[in-house]
Amino acid sequence: MSAREHGDHRIGMTTRRLAILGVVWAAASAVAVAGCSHTTVTSAPSPAGASAPTATATAPPAPTSPGPAMTTPPPAPLTPVRIGIPAIGVDASLVELGLTSDGALAVPTTAMTAGWYTGSPVPGRIGPAVIAGHVHWNGVPGVFAPLADLTPGDRITVTRSDGTTATFIVDRVATYAKTGFPTALVYGSLDFPGLRLITCGGFDPVARAYESNVIVFASLATP
């Protein structure tokens, strides 16, 4: 296998530990997008050896003359804020997707907004960043309706909250039956920055349900 190698209704997945920069992750079960069945997601365990700090034996001496508190606010976390896919006319804002109360991955609340799963890496960092979008929503085409039209070599840009942009090149586009979702390929460990775009496909007009997922696999462009 080459080293360069979800959305109407609900998106779901089980969390595994993915090996990313020393943090162990692994894909555990099928994930489905928009109109497909979903599974619950469980929290990752605490790192081995972690424990609560112990109290010191004696309190430190009080300062002789208290002064104003000097604090430096922590830097804002880096997040992706926009995605562009020129080949299919996509230029959309990104929202953060967490988990619902029943353990399913939340979905964007509008047709033309895509969402980054916060349990995956920030696009451009090592590992498989995951962005999902609707193919159809409330009677209108969704942001990822033309996703299946992408071809290898097409470019995807992800703008991040610090103003920088990560550019990815499409490696391949594939459609998988929801019963055979390639969890390991989508969420499995990578030793390079990857991107996976996911939406639904294979609409069955009789069942009125999507029976498959369209997945785009992409890798960070070489400078």
N, C-alpha and C positions, 0 to 999 in steps of 0.2 A: 504494500500500500504506500502511495506517495506521502511524503511529509506534508504536502500542501493539499492536503485534502482536509399558535402558535400563531383573519383569524376570527371567526364569529363565535359568539357564545363564550366558552371557557377554555382556558389553557391549563394543563396540569402536568406535573412531573414529580418523580421521587428524587430526593437529593442523594447523590453518592459523593464520595470524596473524590475530587479530581486533583491529580498531582500537578500543581501549578506553583512553581518557585518554592518548593519545599512544603507547600500545604497539600495534604493528600485529599483528593476528591476521587470518586468513582461513580460511574453511571449505574443506577440501580433498577429502573424500570421504564416502560414506555411513557413518552410524553406526547400529549395530543393538543392540537390547536383548533379553536373555532369550530364548534359543532361536533367535536370528537370527545370521546370519553376522557376523563381525567382521573388522576390518582392524587393521593395526599402527599405532602412534602414534610419531611421531618427535619428538625434542626440538627446541625452537625454537633458532635460531642465537643467538649472543651479540650484544648490541647493536653496531651499527656504531661503529667507532672505539674499542672497548674494548681495553685492552691491560694486560699485567702491569706493576705499578709498577717503576720503575727504582731501583737502589740509590743512596743518597746518597754523595757523594764522601768525606766524613769522618763519623766517628761522633760523636754528640752527647756532650758532657762528662758524666761520671758525677756523680750527685748527691753532695753533700758528706756528707749524713747520710740514708741510706735510711730511709724510714718505712713504715708499713703500707700495703699496696696498697688503694686506694680504687676499687672498681668498682661500677657500678650495673647490675644485671641488665636485659637488654632486656625490654620488655614482651612478654607472650605474644601470639602471633598471633591475630587475630580469626577465629573459625570458627563455622559454624552448628552447633547442637547438637540442635535439635528442630524438627519440623514439625507443624503442626496444620491440619487441613482440616475444620472443623465440619460442613459440608454432607454429607460422606460418612463422618463418624465416624473420621477419621484423627487420631491423636495419637501420634507415634512419634519415637524418638530417631534421630539422624543420625550416621552414621559417615563417615570420610573415605575416598574412593575414589581410589586411585592407579592405577598401571599394573602389570600382571603382567610376568613375565620375557620373555614373547613379544610384549609391546607392546599387549596388550588392556586395556581398562578393567576393573578388578576389580569384583566385585559384592558386596553385603551377604551375610553368611553366615547370616542368619536370615530367616525369612519376614516378620516384622513390623518390620524395621529398614530404613530408606531410607538412601541414601548420596549425599553431595555430592561431585561431581567437583572435585578440588582444582586442576585446570587451568582452572577457570572462576572468575569473580569470587565473592567472598563475597556472599550474597544481601543486597540493599540497596545495593550499590555499582554503579557504572555498568557495564553490560554484561549478557550473558545468563548468570545463574547456572543451573547444571544439577544437578538432583536426580533420581536414578533409583531405582526400587524394583521388587520382584518382584510380578508379578500372580499367580503360583502358585509354590510352592516345597515340594519333598518331600511332595507329596500334600495340601497345605493352601493355602487362599487366602493371597496375599501382601498386604503393606501397601497396594499400589496396585491391588488387585483391582477396587475400585469407581471407579477414576479416570475412566473414560469417562462416569460419571454426572454429572460436574461440568458446570455451565452458566455462561455469562457472568454476571459479577456476584458469583459466589461468592468468599469470602475465603480466603486462605491465609496463615498466619502462620509465620514462621521465627524462632526464638529463637536468639540468638547468644551466644558464650561470655562476653561482657561483660555479659550480662543484658538487653541491648536486644532489641527485637523489630521485625522488618521485616514489614509487612503488604502483601500483594499482592492484586490483584483479577484474577480470571480474565477474559481477553479472549476466548479461544475454545478449543475442544477439537476436535482433529482426529485422524483415523486415516489413516496412510499405509502403503502396501505397503512391505515392507522393501527391495524393489528400487528404490523411489523415495523413500527417506528424504530429507526436506528439510533437508539439512545447513546450507545458508546461512541458513534461517529459524531454526534451532535455535542454531547456533554463530556466526552472522554478527554483525557489529558492531552495537552499539546506542549511542545517545547518551543513554539513560536506563536506570535499573535495571530489568532484566527477570528473569523466572523461567521455566524450562522444566522441567516434570515429565514423566518418560518411563517407560513400561512397555511390555509386549508386548500384543498383541491378535491377533484373527483366528486362533484355534487351529484347526488342521486335524487332526481325530481320525484320519484315515487316515495322514497323514504324521507325526502326533504331533509337530508343530512349530508355532511361532507364525509367521505369515506377515506380520504387520504390527506397527506401533508406534502406541500411543496417546500423543499429546503434548498437554500443557496449556500454553498460552501465557498468561502473566500479567504484569502491570506493577505497579510499586510504587504503593500507594494514595496519593492526594493528601492531605496533612495537613488 
